[in-house]
Amino acid sequence: MNMESMEQILGQQSFFAGCPPEFVRLIAGCARNHHFKAGEYLIREGEPADRFYLVRQGKVALEIAAPGRPAIIATTLGEGEIVGVSWLIPPYRAEFDARAMEPVRAIGMDAACLRGKCDADHHLGYEMMKRFLPVMVKRLHATRLQILDVYGQR
């Protein structure tokens, strides 16, 4: 049986396409596989953003808690997408709940491990910022559209 290494798995993900192999090797050292059951939370709003996930299989809802109302789904993420961007920005606290909508297989990245490697190698840090900034902008846009949809129906 041929077991793929974490480095090989990450190298095959579109999020890391074009990433220098030495960076993929460094990132893989902070990664491990995770499984979540339907309904299980990957991340809870307000908790320490101590890891982020790359979805390999399944769907994850990013939810906004609304006092006195059911949670609002800001966006749904699937295969190849990143769950959790708050690991990059102090005070490193999750801004959304992330809930598995179905069974999810994901690669979890230890945020402190990766931040340490980015601090030690600013080229790696810049590479990660170039990859995460578009994700952040996309999430901000999705949240904005969700807010317009929720409050625009008055």
Disulfide bonds with the S-S distance in Angstrom:
Cys30-Cys113 2.03
